[in-house]
């Protein structure tokens, strides 16, 4: 494909770019809490689902799996709240 000089040049360029990338603090996401946290702090299942989804830690399909409901049900609950 390419000579060893070319490969070294590209690798140096990529390394330089990686060091220049700065992720702003507000873009870093905290580790999501466990589902048990949302279940224990909510008055009912729907409130727990809404809080869990609003946290941004997991996708709708994952919360459906956690709460034993279809992901479309999760979507309906979120739209109601």
N, C-alpha and C positions, 0 to 999 in steps of 0.2 A: 504494500500500500504506500507507505511513506518511509523515507529514510529515518534513521535514528536521530539525526539532527532535527528534522521536522517534528518528530514525536516529542522530543525534549522541549522544543520551543512551545508547542501547544500545551504541554503539561505545566510549564512555567507560567504561561498565560492564564491557565485555569486556576492555578494555585494563587496567583496574584488577585484574580477576581474574587475568589472565595474569601480572602482576607479583607477585601474592601466592602463586602456585604455587611450592612449593619441593620439588624432588626430592631425596630423601635419597641420600647417597653410595652406599649399598649397592644402591640401585635402578638406578643407572646401569650400563649394560653396556659393557664394553670392546669394541672392534672385534674381530670374530672373526678367528682366525688362518687362514691359507690351508690347504687340504687337504694340500699338500705337507709342511707342518710335522708334521701328525699321521702321515702316511705314513713320514716319515723317522725319527720318534721311536718307532715301534711295531715290535714283533717280527714281526707279521703283519697281514694285512688286517683281520681281525675286531677286533683290538686297536685298530687305527687308527680304525675306524668307531666303536667304543665310546667312545674318547677324544674323537673329534670331536663325537659327539652329546652327550656329557656336558658339553662346553664351553658348550652352549646357544646357539652362534652361528648355527646353521642348523636347519631342520626336517628330519625324517626323509626326506621326499621329495627335498630338495636333496642330502642326503648320498648317497642312492641314485643320483642323477644323477652326482655327482662320482666315486663309486666304481664306476660302471657295473653296478649291481645294482638289482633292483626294490626299491621302498621297503618291501615286506613282508619282504624278506630282511634289510633293515636292522633292522626291528623284532625279528625273530627273534634276530639277533646281539646286539642290546642286551639282550634278555630273558635270554640265556644268560650274559651277563657280569654 
